[in-house]
């Protein structure tokens, strides 16, 4: 059993082929000032609002893996970051240092400022340099959520 934000117990499936837990996937998660919601069939939307702490980063990373475990296959991620605040250096390290492959197919980053984009690209490059076999997804940066969703609506690249 895992915990998000110290209060929400979450059961991990015994195998990736398990039937998805509809109640798990139909909820909205509040992680610090950030919110996340799963949109069937395979999209997790995270609204990053305010600063990203190490605790927030660990909970978001845990959620990414939980969703992957629930649906049993790679999915798309849309991160709306136009209201993102500071990005703690320890939080960046949480995302870079991975123990298993991120269960993502494509990551669309919507609304980044110049600084936010630079930080996210730096984290991405460092993670890929250290653990390339865990960072197998495609990343795109977009001016807004509408453009990001348009890209995600296109068929994903073949592996």
C-alpha positions, -999 to 999 in steps of 0.1 A, spaced: 0 0 0 13 35 -9 4 69 4 -1 102 -14 1 133 7 2 113 39 -35 105 40 -47 86 9 -39 49 10 -36 34 -24 -34 -3 -32 -10 -14 -59 -22 -41 -83 -7 -75 -81 0 -76 -118 -1 -51 -147 -27 -73 -164 -52 -67 -135 -85 -50 -145 -81 -13 -138 -96 0 -106 -122 24 -120 -126 42 -87 -89 49 -86 -88 62 -121 -120 83 -118 -108 104 -89 -90 137 -87 -57 139 -68 -46 169 -48 -9 169 -43 2 200 -24 -11 229 -46 -13 207 -77 -42 187 -91 -43 156 -113 -71 138 -131 -71 107 -154 -90 111 -187 -99 78 -203 -87 60 -222 -50 69 -215 -43 105 -204 -33 119 -171 -36 157 -168 -16 174 -141 -22 211 -133 10 223 -117 1 254 -96 27 271 -74 61 258 -62 71 221 -66 86 208 -35 105 175 -30 75 160 -13 52 171 -42 77 156 -67 78 123 -49 40 121 -48 36 130 -85 63 105 -95 45 78 -74 12 87 -90 27 84 -125 37 48 -116 4 40 -99 -16 50 -130 7 30 -152 2 0 -129 -35 4 -130 -39 6 -168 -12 -18 -176 3 1 -205 20 34 -213 -2 64 -213 1 101 -222 7 129 -197 -4 165 -201 13 189 -176 -2 224 -175 27 244 -161 17 280 -168 11 287 -131 41 267 -119 62 284 -93 97 275 -82 111 240 -88 131 229 -58 165 214 -68 157 184 -46 124 180 -65 143 180 -98 165 152 -84 134 131 -76 123 131 -112 158 124 -126 166 95 -103 144 66 -113 143 30 -102 120 18 -131 108 30 -164 83 58 -165 50 43 -178 46 71 -203 42 72 -241 41 110 -246 45 140 -223 30 173 -234 41 203 -214 17 232 -218 23 269 -210 59 269 -197 77 302 -192 112 304 -206 127 296 -172 103 267 -166 110 252 -200 147 255 -194 145 238 -160 122 210 -174 145 204 -203 175 202 -180 158 176 -158 148 156 -189 183 157 -204 200 147 -171 176 119 -165 180 105 -201 218 108 -197 218 88 -165 189 64 -171 181 64 -208 163 30 -206 138 45 -181 131 77 -202 116 62 -233 88 86 -239 85 115 -263 83 151 -249 67 182 -266 65 217 -253 34 238 -263 23 274 -258 -10 263 -243 -32 233 -234 -52 235 -266 -20 230 -287 -8 202 -263 -41 184 -266 -40 187 -304 -6 170 -305 -18 143 -281 -48 136 -303 -25 126 -332 -16 90 -334 15 83 -312 48 74 -329 54 37 -334 80 22 -312 
